Amino acid sequence: MGSGIWSTDVYDAADRYRRRTGKSAFSYSDSGARKVHPALDPRDALRESRDSAEHPQSTPIAVLFDVTGSMGHVPRVLQSKLPQLLGLLLRQGYAKDPQVMFGAIGDATCDRVPLQVGQFESDNRMDDDLGRIVLEGGGGGQMMESYELALYFMARHTATDSWDKRGRRGYLFIIGDELAYPAVKTAEVSRLIGDGLGEDMPVRQMVDEVTARWDTYYLLPAGSHYAGNRKVLDFWRGLLGQNAVELDDLDAVCETIALTVGLGEQAIDLDAGLRDLDRAGSTATRTVSKALAQVGSGRRTVATLPFSPADGGSGVTRL
């Protein structure tokens, strides 16, 4: 739940060991696993981002990615670029006490493992969670995956001190290339999460619920099967507006996430963030600039909620 401190030295040592021994960073999946790892099982689970003496101002960041079809390589890219993501968040001060959760999305109508959800972590255990994800491939072939089921989990099965104490939303990034199903289905919620949902919930209603507590973004990267597809883009922009973002380079995902958080936390403006990328030697500056031009222009406003934070804080939230 967010204890510990991220160490690039520990990450590099683990990476060197894997290279030396021929082991995969995704050994659970690459060894042939076909069921959800117990640590990532969403059934009867609650994922929490909590404050502590070590991390008194926790900032929850959830990254959930489609692992069906052409999207199956996304977690491998994320895993390889974790140091860049955490380096920007921590060293550049984009977010106070970031706690990152990784998860994976498939198709609940046909996949063995349609939803996998890790825990919020501040240290190298987030890398461990990535390594436990089953990269199933699969998918139903109908330009739809169960994103709405992941949204349901985020709305109903997460708890954060950022919201409970300070009235501040967390960040949710969904990386995919297809549509959500029209509704959250009661049978799938019961089977995979364990809840008794009274009736199917339209995806629009589900998005409204999750965005009350999470600044939610949909990233559509180049190289995926439906990259640039207008139907997909129009669907997600209808739900999320400017927060549905195209990326013309998959390798820019981590930098895009980091700068989006920095903008939302008002730690940087877009120009300052792009300069940080240049100084870090990133090749993603052009892609991030293009992707976040509209998002970056609308992230400055805060508003008072009808909300009384548990710790007597200011009760402001990003819009």
N, C-alpha and C positions, 0 to 999 in steps of 0.2 A: 504493500500500500504506500510505497513512495519513500522508504527509508534508504539510507546509503547515498553515495556520491558517485557519479559517473567517472570512470577513469579510461582515458584513451589508451594509456599504457596497458591496462588489463585487456582491453579489446584487441590491441595489436599483438599481445602475447598469445591470446587465444587464436587469433588469425594465423600467426606463424606456426603454432602447434598443428592446426588443421592442415596447413599446406605441407608441413613436414611429414605428417602421417597419412596424408591423402584423405582425410575426413572431410565431410561436407558441413557447411554451416547449417544445413537443413537435414541433419542426419536422421531425425525422426521420420520425416517424409521420404527421404531418399533410401531409407532402409526397407521401405515397402509398407509403412503404416497406412491403414485405411479406416481408422476411426479417430475421433477427436482425442487429443492428449488430455489426460485428466485435469491438467492445470489450465486448459483453455476451454473446458466444457461449460457452455452457458446454462445448462440445466440447473435450476435452483441457485443460481450464482448471483452475487452482488459484487460489482467492481467499485472500489473506493479510492478516492484521492483525498488524503487527510493531511492536515498540518501536523507539525511536530517541532520540538525544540531545534532540530536539525534543519527543518524546512518549514518555517513559520508562515509563509505566504504561498502555499502550494498553488500552482497553475496547471490544471489538468488539460492534457492534449491527447486526443484519441485519434488513431490512424487505422482505418479499416479499409482493406483492399480486396477487390475481386480477384479470386485465384482460379477462375475458370478460363478455359481456352487460351487465347493469346495473352491474357492478363497474368498467367501463372508465373511469369518472370519478374513481376513487380516486386515481390518481397525480397528476391535476391538482390535487386538494385538497392532497395532500402537498406538491407543489411550491410551492404558494402559501403554505404554512405552515412551510416550512423554517426561516425565521428564528426562529419561536417555539420549534420543537423544539431547535435548536442553542442558542438563548438560554437555555433552561432547563437544558440539559445543561452548558453552559459557564459562564454567568454565575452560576447558582445553585450550581454545583459538584456537580451530581448524579452525575457520573461523571468519573473521571480520564481525560484524554486520549481522549475518545470518537472512535471511527472507525466511520463509518456506511456500510453497503452497501445499495443498493437493487436489487431484482429483480422480475420479473413472471412470473406463472404462467398458463398456458392449459391446453388439453386436447390431450394427445399423441396421442389417437386421431383427431383431425380438424383441429387448427389448424396453420397454417403455422409459427407461432413459439410453441411451447408452454412454453419456458423461456428466460428472459433473466436474466443475473446480472452485476451490476456489480462494482466493486472496492471494498474498504474505503477510505474517504477521510476525512481530517480537515478538508479545506478545500473550496472551492467546486466542486471536481471532482465531488462527489456530485450537485450540481445538473446538471452536464453529463451524468452517467449517467442521471438521471431523464429528461432530454430526449432520450435515445437509445432509449427504450423504445418498442416498437411496441404501440400500443393497438388490438389486433386485433379486439376484440369477440368474435364467434364463440362457441365453446363447443359442447358436444355436445347440450345440451338434456335431459340425463338426471339432473340434480342431482348430477353428479360432475365434478370437474376433477382435473388431475394434480398435486395437492399432494404426493403421495407421492414424485414424481420430484424436486421441489424439496427435500424432506427428505433424499432420497438424496444430492443434491449437497452439501447442508450437512454431512452426516455424513462423506462420503468425499472431498470436494474443497475443504475449507477448512482453514487452518492458522492458529493464533493464538498469539502469545506469552503472552497472558493464561492460556491453558491450559498450553502447553508449559513455561513458566517458573514460573507461580504456581499452577497447578492450579485456576484460576478459570474458570468457564463464561462464555461470551458470552451475548448476548441475541438471540433469534430471534423476530420477530413475523410471523405470517402473517395477512393481511387477506383474508377471503373470505366466501362465503355458501353453499358447497356441501360435499358430502362428498368425501373422497379416494377413489380407486379402492382395491379391496381389497388389491392387492399392487403392488409395484414390478416392472415387467415387464422381462425381460432384453432383449427386442428394442428397447424404447424407450430403455433405458440405453445400449445399443450404438449406436443411431442418433443419439442426441442428445448424449450425454456421452462416448461412446467407450470405455466400460469393458466388459470381458467378465464380466458377472455370471453365475455358474454356474447359478442357478435363480431363479425369481421369489421375491421376498421379501415376506411378509405385512406389511401396513402397521403392525400392532402391533409387530412386530420392528423395523421401520424407525424408529418413534417411540422405542422403547427405546434404539436406537443413537444417534439424534441428541440426545436429552435427556441423554445422558451428558456431552456437552460444551457443550450450549446450553440455557439456560433458555428454554423454548419456549412461546409464547402464540398463541392463535388469537383474532382479533378479528372479531366479526360485527357490522357496522355497520347502522344504520337506513338505509333508502333502497335497499338491495340487494333483489334479487328474493326471496330466501329469508330476509330478516330476520325474526327471531322464530320461525322454523320449528323445531318441537321435535325433528324427526328430525335436523336438522343439529346443533342444540345437543347433543342426547344423544350423537350420534356423537363429536363433538370432546371433550365432557366425559368420555366413556368412555376417550379416549386421553390427555387432558391434565388432567382434573380441573378444579379451580378456575381453571386458566389458560386455559380457554375462556371468553371474556368477551364479553358483549353490550354494544353501544354504541347509545344511542338518538339519537345525533347524529354523523353522519360527520365534521363539523368538529372533533370532539374527539379524532380519531385521534392527532395529534401530541402533544397534551398527555397523553393516556393513555400513550403510549410513554415520554415523558419521565419522568412520575411513576413508572411501573413500574420504570424503570431506577434512579431515585433511591431507591425502596424497596429494590430488590435490592442496591444498593450501601450501604445503611444510611446514606445521606446525609441522609434525611428520614424522618419518619413521614407518614402520609396527611394528618393535619390540617395539618402544616407545608407540605406540597406544595399543598394546596388554598388556603392563605393566599397562597402564592407566585402561584398562578393569579389570585386576586383582585387582588393588587397589580399584576399585569401587565395587568389589564383584560381577561382572558380571559372568554369567554362559556361556557366548557366546564366550569366548576366543578361544577355539579350532575351532569352526565353522568359526569364522571370519578369523583366521589365514589361514585355508584351502582355504576359498573363495577368499581372497585377495592376496594370495601368488604371483600370476602372475600380477594382477593389480598393486600391490604395487611396483613391480620391474620396472615398466615402467612409473612412474609418475614424474620423476625429471626434464624433459626437458622443457624449455620454448623457444619460438621463436618470433621474431619480425614480426608483421603483416604489410601488406601494408595498414596502417590504421592511421588516425590522430585523437586521442581521443579528445573529445570536451573540456576536462579540461586540455589539455596539458600533460596528463600522459604518462606513458612509452609505452603503446600500446603493451603489451605482453599478450600472451594467453597460457593456458596449452595445451599440446599435449596429 
